Amino acid sequence: MKSSVIPIILGMAAATYLTRIGAQLIFSHAGIPAWLERWLKHVPTAFLTALIVPALLLPQGYLDLSLNNSYLLAGIVAAFTAYKTKNVLLTIVLGMGVIITLNKLVL
């Protein structure tokens, strides 16, 4: 390992520690305000949406809303399955099954 990597790792560890301990110190006495707690509940949804939507809509780097976009079709099936069943494992299995099947049909 290069010797320049060690200071980078230590610096990032310090930055991570300071940001986490800072929030801990600020909210330990007063608690988290209700408006912030309500806002923070939406962070996981926003984060997952930001990761998933570009992969579904831009699989080759450009907008593809056609029936040839197997990622989009599998995403629609997975979203519908998740909505109807609330079953994570079934959603993953069906989504993966659809994308594998569509990719095998195209190739």
C-alpha positions, 0 to 999 in steps of 0.5 A, a space after each residue: 500500500 502506498 504511504 500516501 493512502 494512510 493519511 487519506 484514510 485517517 483524514 476521512 476517518 476523522 471527518 466521519 467521526 467529527 460529523 457524527 459526534 457533532 450531531 450527537 453533541 448538538 442533539 443530546 441535550 435538546 433532542 431532535 426537533 420534530 420538523 427535522 425528524 419528519 424531514 429525516 424520515 424521507 431521506 432513505 426514500 429519496 436516496 434509493 430513488 436517486 440510485 434506482 431511477 437513473 439505472 431504470 431510465 438511462 441504462 445506456 446513458 440516454 433516456 430509454 422509455 421503449 419496450 426494449 428497455 428490460 431494466 424499466 420493464 423489470 422495475 415496473 414489475 418489481 414496483 407493482 409487486 412491492 406495492 401489492 404484496 409488501 414482500 421484499 423477497 418476492 419483489 426481488 425474485 420477480 424483478 430479477 426473473 423478469 430482467 433475466 428472462 428479457 435479457 435471454 429473449 433479446 440475446 
